[in-house]
């Protein structure tokens, strides 16, 4: 390694001479086409990268030509987001398991372990191609602790534990108790690792690029809100996160790796656990999620009135995690946050005073911290509904996909193209963040 470096320096000196050689070599060095982390900050194309993104979990399905596919709509959605300056999309790689469950995303990608739906794989290929054309980047999450895309329950079932409970049948406490088995189930882990190897080993059929060489991917993410689901399982959970991150790093040296964590809320409210998994040498940056309604900070009948409470709790939560990011020297992304429509309504066109106020506050925290060179680098609101036209409160096969997965009321947290006041708030933040680049 030293010999190669000396040869390079000598060549530069012969060509350029003296100190000018070093400058010329530096200027000639090609910039990485990938998003990187340098000194605790994101870099893209040689410049600091601060961003406003969104969650677009259904992108790969839209990109397919089978059930649920709509490439015309996909192009329209990507063009609209790009027009607004939204260039960072957090996307589900694919759903797992059998179809026919009313609260699960379909069509599924991994029908059974090692058996894949090629139509959805083609959709993911197509999505990445179209994002690359627009210089957009994807954060691709590979697993899910929740039922709506299979995830933990799928792997536990095929690890020999039989059919796993679903929250709509048994309630969330019983569901979470069952999912706590995942942290210690080595067979389930190995089935997941086989899936990771398959996905990261792909070559895009449209571009000819290996996934590991595709700059349209910003980060591989271990899962959507991976949890231990019990304090007793935390040590095993930490080991699994570390093992999964190491596997991804061994397969891909180009892309960033992230966890997909909610923060301490996803670590049984143990900040120490969150710090340790975030500090792992193979994890490049930190994640938090924030859900004031889901976490009981606000009530459905007083979303506007209780906005100050939501904002105060949000600031405390972010500040505590930012202090940890400062100590471990890694950037922070708030990659999920949402707020219901006023009066807990779902229909398009209903007021979003509370949501707009919450978005403004979250954005102000990001902009203020980033503006003074802090670690708060970006945020992805949940979620992009765009041009969807929901037909039913509960999603049904054949309905448009929205930002709300199948287990949630359609319109609950979605931001539609018709939500002009919310989109105005987003555009203002995009302009602020772009000024930091």
C-alpha positions in Angstrom: 0.0 0.0 0.0 2.8 2.4 0.9 4.7 1.5 -2.3 1.7 2.3 -4.4 1.2 5.7 -2.6 4.9 6.6 -3.1 4.6 5.7 -6.8 1.6 7.9 -7.2 3.2 10.8 -5.5 6.4 10.4 -7.5 4.4 10.4 -10.8 2.7 13.6 -9.8 5.9 15.2 -8.9 7.5 14.3 -12.2 4.5 15.7 -14.1 3.7 18.8 -12.1 6.7 19.5 -9.8 6.9 20.4 -6.1 3.8 21.6 -4.1 1.9 22.1 -7.3 2.0 18.3 -7.8 0.0 17.7 -4.7 -2.6 20.3 -5.7 -2.9 18.8 -9.2 -3.2 15.3 -7.9 -5.9 16.4 -5.5 -7.8 18.3 -8.2 -7.5 15.3 -10.6 -8.8 12.8 -8.1 -12.3 11.7 -9.2 -15.1 12.4 -6.8 -17.0 9.5 -5.4 -20.4 9.0 -7.1 -21.8 7.7 -3.8 -23.1 9.5 -0.8 -20.4 9.2 1.9 -19.8 10.3 5.4 -16.7 12.4 6.2 -16.0 13.8 9.6 -19.5 13.2 10.8 -21.3 14.7 7.8 -22.8 13.5 4.6 -21.0 14.3 1.3 -22.3 14.0 -2.2 -20.4 15.0 -5.4 -17.8 16.6 -3.3 -20.2 18.9 -1.4 -22.0 18.6 2.0 -25.3 16.9 1.6 -28.3 18.1 3.6 -31.7 16.9 2.5 -35.4 16.8 2.8 -36.7 13.4 1.8 -39.8 11.3 2.1 -40.9 7.7 2.6 -42.0 6.1 -0.6 -42.2 2.5 0.6 -44.2 1.2 -2.4 -41.8 2.5 -5.1 -40.7 -1.0 -6.2 -44.2 -2.2 -6.6 -45.1 0.8 -8.7 -42.1 0.1 -10.9 -43.3 -3.4 -11.7 -45.5 -4.5 -14.6 -47.6 -6.9 -12.6 -50.3 -6.5 -9.9 -50.0 -3.0 -8.4 -47.5 -1.8 -11.1 -48.0 1.6 -12.7 -44.9 2.9 -14.4 -46.7 6.0 -15.7 -47.7 7.0 -12.2 -44.2 6.2 -10.9 -42.7 8.6 -13.4 -45.2 11.3 -12.5 -44.5 10.8 -8.8 -40.7 11.0 -9.2 -40.9 14.0 -11.4 -43.1 15.8 -8.9 -40.8 15.0 -6.0 -37.8 16.0 -8.0 -39.5 19.3 -9.0 -40.0 20.1 -5.3 -36.3 19.3 -4.5 -37.1 16.0 -2.7 -34.2 13.7 -3.8 -34.0 11.2 -1.0 -36.5 8.3 -0.9 -36.8 5.6 1.8 -38.1 2.5 0.1 -39.1 -1.1 1.1 -37.1 -3.6 -0.9 -40.0 -6.1 -0.8 -42.7 -7.7 1.3 -42.5 -11.3 2.5 -44.7 -14.3 2.7 -48.2 -15.3 1.5 -50.7 -12.9 0.1 -54.3 -12.5 1.3 -53.8 -10.8 4.7 -55.8 -7.6 4.8 -53.1 -5.7 6.7 -50.1 -6.9 4.7 -48.6 -5.2 1.6 -48.9 -7.2 -1.6 -47.8 -8.4 -4.0 -45.0 -9.9 -2.0 -41.4 -10.2 -3.2 -40.1 -13.2 -1.2 -42.9 -15.7 -1.4 -41.0 -18.3 0.7 -37.4 -18.4 1.7 -35.3 -18.2 -1.4 -38.3 -18.0 -3.7 -38.7 -14.6 -5.3 -41.3 -12.8 -7.4 -39.4 -11.7 -10.4 -42.0 -9.1 -11.3 -41.2 -7.2 -8.1 -37.5 -7.6 -8.7 -37.9 -6.0 -12.1 -39.9 -3.2 -10.4 -37.0 -2.5 -8.1 -34.6 -2.5 -11.0 -36.8 -0.1 -12.9 -37.3 2.2 -9.9 -33.5 2.5 -9.3 -33.0 3.2 -13.0 -35.6 6.0 -13.0 -34.2 7.4 -9.8 -30.7 7.4 -11.2 -31.9 9.3 -14.3 -33.2 12.0 -11.9 -30.1 12.0 -9.6 -32.3 10.8 -6.7 -31.0 8.4 -4.1 -32.7 5.5 -2.3 -32.4 4.2 1.3 -33.5 0.6 0.9 -34.6 -1.3 4.0 -34.3 -5.1 4.0 -36.4 -6.3 6.9 -39.3 -5.1 9.1 -40.2 -5.8 12.7 -43.8 -5.1 11.9 -46.4 -7.3 10.3 -47.3 -5.1 7.3 -44.6 -6.5 5.1 -43.9 -9.9 6.7 -40.5 -9.3 8.2 -39.8 -10.9 11.6 -43.0 -13.0 11.6 -42.1 -14.4 8.2 -38.6 -15.5 9.3 -39.9 -16.9 12.6 -42.5 -19.0 10.8 -40.0 -20.5 8.4 -37.5 -21.0 11.2 -39.9 -23.7 12.5 -42.1 -21.7 14.9 -45.2 -22.0 12.8 -47.7 -19.3 11.8 -47.1 -16.1 13.8 -49.8 -13.9 15.3 -50.9 -10.7 13.7 -51.9 -7.6 15.7 -55.3 -7.3 14.0 -56.1 -10.8 15.4 -54.4 -10.9 18.8 -53.6 -7.2 19.6 -50.1 -5.6 19.7 -49.0 -6.8 23.1 -49.3 -10.5 22.1 -47.8 -9.7 18.7 -44.8 -8.0 20.2 -44.3 -10.8 22.7 -44.1 -13.3 19.8 -41.7 -11.1 17.8 -39.3 -10.9 20.8 -38.3 -14.4 19.8 -36.6 -13.1 16.7 -33.6 -11.6 18.5 -32.4 -15.0 19.7 -33.5 -17.2 16.7 -30.4 -18.0 14.8 -32.3 -19.9 12.1 -34.4 -16.9 11.4 -31.3 -14.7 11.2 -29.7 -17.1 8.7 -32.8 -17.0 6.5 -32.6 -13.2 6.5 -28.9 -13.2 5.7 -29.6 -15.5 2.7 -32.1 -12.8 1.5 -29.5 -10.0 2.1 -26.9 -11.9 0.0 -29.4 -12.4 -2.8 -30.5 -8.7 -3.0 -27.0 -7.3 -2.7 -25.8 -9.7 -5.3 -28.2 -8.5 -7.9 -27.4 -6.8 -11.2 -30.0 -4.4 -12.6 -31.5 -5.8 -15.7 -32.1 -2.3 -17.2 -28.9 -0.5 -16.4 -26.5 -3.5 -16.3 -25.1 -2.1 -13.0 -24.5 -4.3 -10.0 -26.5 -3.1 -7.1 -23.3 -2.7 -5.2 -22.0 -0.3 -7.9 -25.2 1.8 -8.2 -25.0 5.4 -7.0 -28.8 5.6 -7.0 -28.6 3.7 -3.7 -27.5 5.8 -0.8 -27.8 3.3 2.0 -28.7 -0.3 2.8 -30.8 -0.4 5.9 -31.1 -3.4 8.1 -34.8 -3.0 8.7 -37.8 -0.8 9.3 -37.8 -0.1 13.0 -35.9 -3.2 14.1 -36.7 -3.9 17.8 -35.8 -6.3 20.5 -39.4 -6.2 21.8 -38.3 -7.0 25.3 -35.6 -5.8 27.6 -34.4 -9.4 28.1 -33.7 -9.7 24.4 -31.6 -6.5 24.1 -28.2 -8.1 24.3 -29.1 -10.6 21.6 -30.7 -7.8 19.6 -27.4 -5.8 19.7 -25.5 -8.8 18.5 -27.8 -9.3 15.6 -27.6 -5.7 14.5 -23.8 -5.9 14.6 -23.7 -9.2 12.7 -26.1 -7.9 10.0 -24.2 -4.7 9.5 -20.9 -6.7 9.2 -22.5 -9.0 6.6 -23.7 -6.0 4.5 -20.2 -4.4 4.7 -18.6 -7.6 3.6 -20.8 -7.6 0.5 -20.7 -3.9 -0.4 -17.8 -1.5 0.2 -19.4 1.4 -1.6 -22.7 2.2 0.1 -23.6 3.5 3.5 -25.2 1.2 6.1 -27.9 2.3 8.5 -30.1 0.5 11.0 -33.6 2.0 10.5 -34.0 2.5 14.3 -36.7 4.6 16.0 -34.1 5.7 18.5 -34.4 4.8 22.2 -38.1 4.2 21.6 -37.2 1.2 19.5 -34.6 0.0 22.1 -37.0 -0.5 25.0 -36.3 3.2 26.0 -32.7 2.2 26.6 -30.5 5.0 25.3 -27.4 3.0 26.0 -28.5 0.3 23.6 -29.2 2.8 20.9 -25.8 4.4 21.4 -24.0 1.0 21.2 -25.8 -0.1 18.0 -25.3 3.3 16.4 -21.6 3.4 17.3 -21.0 0.0 15.6 -18.0 0.4 13.2 -20.1 -0.9 10.3 -23.0 1.6 10.8 -22.3 4.9 9.1 -25.1 7.1 10.4 -27.9 7.3 13.0 -31.6 7.2 12.6 -34.6 8.2 14.7 -38.3 8.2 14.1 -41.0 10.3 15.8 -44.7 9.6 16.0 -46.5 11.9 18.5 -49.9 10.3 18.0 -48.7 6.7 17.9 -46.6 7.3 21.1 -49.5 8.8 23.0 -48.2 12.4 23.2 -51.4 13.8 21.5 -55.0 12.7 21.3 -57.1 12.3 18.1 -59.6 14.9 19.2 -57.0 17.6 20.1 -54.3 17.4 17.5 -54.1 21.1 17.0 -54.5 22.0 20.6 -51.8 19.6 21.8 -49.3 20.6 19.1 -47.1 22.4 21.7 -46.8 19.3 23.7 -45.8 17.3 20.6 -43.2 19.9 19.8 -41.7 20.0 23.3 -41.4 16.2 23.5 -39.9 16.1 20.0 -37.2 18.6 20.9 -36.3 16.7 24.1 -36.2 13.4 22.1 -34.0 14.9 19.3 -31.7 16.7 21.7 -30.9 13.5 23.6 -30.1 11.6 20.5 -28.1 14.4 19.0 -25.9 14.5 22.1 -25.1 10.9 21.4 -24.4 11.5 17.7 -22.0 14.3 18.8 -20.2 11.9 21.1 -19.8 9.1 18.5 -19.2 11.5 15.6 -22.0 10.4 13.2 -24.8 12.3 11.4 -28.4 11.9 12.4 -31.4 11.5 10.1 -35.0 11.7 11.3 -36.2 9.4 8.7 -39.8 8.9 9.8 -42.2 11.4 11.3 -45.9 12.0 10.8 -48.9 13.7 12.2 -52.6 13.0 11.4 -55.0 15.4 9.8 -57.0 17.7 12.0 -59.9 15.9 13.7 -58.3 12.6 12.9 -59.8 12.7 9.4 -58.5 10.7 6.5 -60.1 12.2 3.3 -58.1 14.3 0.9 -58.9 18.0 1.2 -59.5 17.8 5.0 -57.5 20.4 7.1 -53.8 19.8 8.1 -53.2 22.7 10.5 -51.7 20.5 13.1 -49.6 18.6 10.6 -48.3 21.7 9.0 -47.3 23.1 12.3 -45.6 19.9 13.3 -43.6 19.7 10.0 -42.6 23.4 10.4 -41.2 22.7 13.9 -39.4 19.5 12.9 -37.8 21.3 9.9 -36.8 24.2 12.1 -34.8 21.8 14.4 -33.0 20.3 11.4 -32.2 23.6 9.7 -31.0 25.2 12.9 -28.7 22.4 13.9 -27.4 21.9 10.3 -26.9 25.6 9.9 -24.4 25.7 12.7 -22.6 22.6 11.4 -24.3 20.1 13.7 -25.0 16.5 13.1 -28.7 16.8 12.2 -28.3 16.2 8.4 -31.7 15.3 7.0 -35.2 14.2 7.4 -37.7 12.0 5.6 -41.4 12.8 6.3 -43.9 9.9 6.2 -45.2 9.5 3.7 -45.6 10.4 0.1 -49.1 9.8 -1.2 -48.7 12.0 -4.2 -51.3 11.4 -6.9 -53.0 8.5 -5.2 -56.8 8.5 -4.9 -57.8 6.2 -2.1 -60.9 4.2 -2.6 -61.4 2.7 0.8 -60.4 3.6 4.4 -58.9 0.1 4.6 -56.6 -0.7 1.6 -57.9 -3.3 -0.7 -56.2 -5.1 -3.6 -56.5 -2.9 -6.7 -56.5 0.4 -4.7 -53.9 3.0 -5.3 -50.9 2.7 -2.9 -50.5 5.7 -0.6 -48.0 6.6 2.1 -50.1 4.6 4.6 -49.4 0.8 4.4 -52.2 -1.7 4.4 -52.6 -1.9 8.2 -53.4 1.9 8.5 -56.3 4.0 7.4 -55.6 5.4 4.0 -54.9 9.1 4.3 -53.9 9.0 8.0 -50.3 10.2 7.4 -50.1 10.5 3.7 -49.1 13.8 2.0 -51.0 14.0 -1.3 -50.3 16.3 -4.2 -53.5 18.2 -3.2 -52.1 19.0 0.3 -50.9 22.4 -0.9 -50.2 23.9 2.6 -48.1 21.0 3.7 -46.2 20.9 0.4 -45.5 24.6 0.8 -43.9 23.9 4.2 -41.8 21.2 2.6 -40.7 23.5 -0.2 -39.6 26.2 2.2 -37.5 23.6 4.0 -36.0 22.3 0.8 -34.8 25.8 0.0 -33.3 26.3 3.4 -31.4 23.0 3.3 -30.2 23.6 -0.3 -28.6 26.8 1.0 -26.4 24.7 3.2 -24.9 22.7 0.4 
